[in-house]
Amino acid sequence: MTITTTVARVIKTDVLVCGAGCAGLAAALAAARQGAHTTLVERAPFAGGIMTCVGLPFLDGIADSVSGKLVTTGVARELAATMRICPPDAQTIFDFDPTCVYWPHKTAFVRNIEALKVILDRALLAAGVHVLYHSSVCEASVKSGRIQRVLVANKDGLVAIQARQVIDATGDADVAHFAGARTELTAPTQPMTLHFRIGNVARWTAAAEQAARRECRRALDRGELPVFYGPGFSHPFAPNEAYVHAVRVPGNGADAADLTRAEIQGRADAQVMFERWKEKVPAFRKAYLITSGPYIGVRETRRIVGRYVLTANDIQAQRRFDDAIATGAWYLDLHSNRATEGSASREPPLYPGPYDIPYRALLPRRVLNLLVAGRCLSGTQRAASSFRVTATAMAVGEAAGMAAALAAKRRCTAPDLPVAILQAALRYVSAGAMAR
């Protein structure tokens, strides 16, 4: 067998977006709609990231959890309107499950994940994005502070992509890491979670939830479960279907072997929970396990150390920044690696209210044509526990895509782009293009 490192082909583009999760899909749409030739690569066979690859159906951070006032418009509101969660011009949003007693906050639900995959495909293609699924970033080469090419592995072999501007929306800061930008990984990282769904559940009651919780505790005490949280149940897809937050796997999702171990452990833990509930909890007596997410959900791995490091103090103080490009609103959601029965944390949730995310937090210090969007932007671990969520990632991704397109058009570096030009462009983003 001959091993070759020959590049199969070369792609040239204005903007390369790596990762088609919440941040990446918004970045690609924003860049392409600005007229930039945009290429989007994604390791999965569909866009959507945590919503489709993991199966988490929430638009967390789209609105203030207390008032319901929208803080994230643009692509996030556009998606919500297309999924019939709210009108295209909505200023407030509440679409939550009243049977769910686990979460103390209100958030919007995407109620059909399969439809979401098709909607995102159509939106990306309509915008003119060149999409490559089944494609993983494996190398980035840098010269004089600029990324010269990104290598992607897919069915064609090794594909070299040359771009004026690159956006790292991998979630794990893979491109930044390969490019030699400074990153950090706080140990221990927050645990990973495999989400799963159970069908044909009988009428849901608080007593059923309490019984399921007791069985998790008993499984933990007997050594059948290494750890768990909640469990949290909601019913966004059907009244007789339970969507479950409960699996908790400590580990490093940026390490291939550890990520593999976590996937195996997550499936095993979900099976243990389901079997115990089916045997011991009457509401699950005739239930069946529908599916777990194709991927385990990774909350935290590497983050860049950017030109500004957003802190929990910034968030709690609702600090204002002159270079603000997005608004966060989620609570400080730091998961423990230990069992937390009945909740995700031993501490009550802290809601900061809407806060600014500065443009400088998207910019690595040493790589001039790279922007970072999503949970791997520059911030402390505690700050990231808030800004990592879906709708906030979309808002940051949209800003990154807009900035990359503007920088490519002006032939300047991302740090040299006047932030006032970016802010003006973001203010005039129109909603509703997916629905048209």
C-alpha positions, 0 to 999 in steps of 0.5 A, a space after each residue: 500500500 502506498 501512502 501519499 501526501 500529494 494534494 488532490 486539488 486546489 480551491 481558491 476562494 475569498 472566504 473559507 469557513 471551517 465548520 458548519 455549526 451554528 457559528 459557521 453556517 451564519 458566517 458562510 451566509 453572511 460572507 456570501 450575501 456580502 458578495 464574497 466567494 465563500 467556501 464552507 467545509 464541514 466534517 458531518 454530512 449536514 450543517 447545523 452543528 449541535 442542533 443537528 449533529 448532537 440533536 440539541 433543539 434549542 436556540 439558546 441566547 436568542 432572547 433575554 431569558 427573563 424578559 423574552 426580548 430578542 437580543 440576536 436578530 440576523 441569521 438567528 431570527 431568520 432561522 426562527 422565523 423559517 422554522 415558524 417559531 416567531 414572525 420575521 419581525 419578532 422583537 420578543 420570543 418565547 416557545 418553551 415546553 411548560 412540562 419541563 421543570 428542569 430548566 429554570 429559563 425559557 428558550 426557543 425550540 427547533 421542533 423538526 431537526 430533519 426539516 432544519 437540515 434541509 432548510 440550512 442546505 437550501 439557504 447555503 446553496 441559495 446564497 451561493 456558498 460552495 459547500 463541502 461536507 465530509 471534509 475535515 481540516 487537518 493542516 494550516 500553513 502560515 507565512 508572514 503572519 497569514 494563512 497561505 492554505 488550509 488542508 482538508 481531508 475528504 473523499 478526494 484526498 487532501 484538498 488545499 484551499 487558498 483563501 484571502 480570509 479564513 474563519 475558524 468555526 470548528 468549535 475546537 479552534 482547530 485552524 487556529 491551533 494548526 496555524 500556530 495561534 495561541 490557544 488555551 485549554 482549561 483543565 478540567 474542561 466541562 463534560 460532554 453530553 450525549 443527547 438521546 430521545 425516547 418514544 412512546 412515553 406515557 403521560 408525563 408527570 412530575 412523579 415520573 421525573 422524580 422516579 427517573 431521577 431516583 433510578 439514575 441515583 441508584 445506578 450511580 450508587 451501584 456503579 452502573 453509571 459513572 456520573 450523570 446530571 439531571 436528568 432533564 426531560 422535555 417534549 419539543 418533538 411530540 407529547 409522547 416523546 422524551 428528549 433527555 439531558 442526562 449523560 455526562 462524560 468528563 474528557 477532552 473533546 480535542 483529543 481523538 482517543 479521548 473523544 472516541 472513549 467519550 462517544 462509547 461511554 455516552 452510548 453505554 450510559 444512555 442505554 443503562 438509563 433507558 433500560 432502568 427507566 423502562 423496567 422501573 418507571 411506569 411511564 417508560 414501560 412501553 417506550 423505546 429508544 429512538 436515537 442518540 445524537 450522531 455526535 456527542 455534544 462537546 461544551 468546551 475544548 480549546 479557545 483562542 487567546 485573542 486581542 481581547 479576552 472576555 471575562 465573566 466579570 465583563 459579562 456580569 457587569 454587562 460591560 459595554 465595548 466600542 467594538 461590540 459586534 454581537 450580544 450574549 444573553 445566556 446565563 453562566 452555565 458551567 457544568 460540573 464533572 461530578 454527578 449533580 442530581 436534579 440540575 446541571 450545577 450545584 449552584 443556582 444559575 446566574 443571569 447576567 442580562 444582555 452583554 457585549 461581545 467585542 470584535 477583538 475577541 474574534 481575532 487571534 494575536 499573530 495570524 492576520 487573516 483568521 477570525 474565530 467564531 463560536 465557542 472557541 473565541 477568546 474568553 475565560 472558561 467561565 465566560 465561555 459557559 455563557 457565550 458558547 450557546 447556539 444563537 449567540 454563536 450564530 450572532 458571532 459567526 454572522 459578524 465574523 462572516 461579514 468582517 471576512 467579506 468586507 476585509 477581502 473586498 477591501 484587501 485589508 487584514 481582519 484587524 485593520 478593518 474599521 470596526 465602524 464599517 462592520 458595525 454599520 453593515 451588521 445593523 442593516 442585515 435584513 431578516 427573512 431571506 431563508 423564507 423567501 
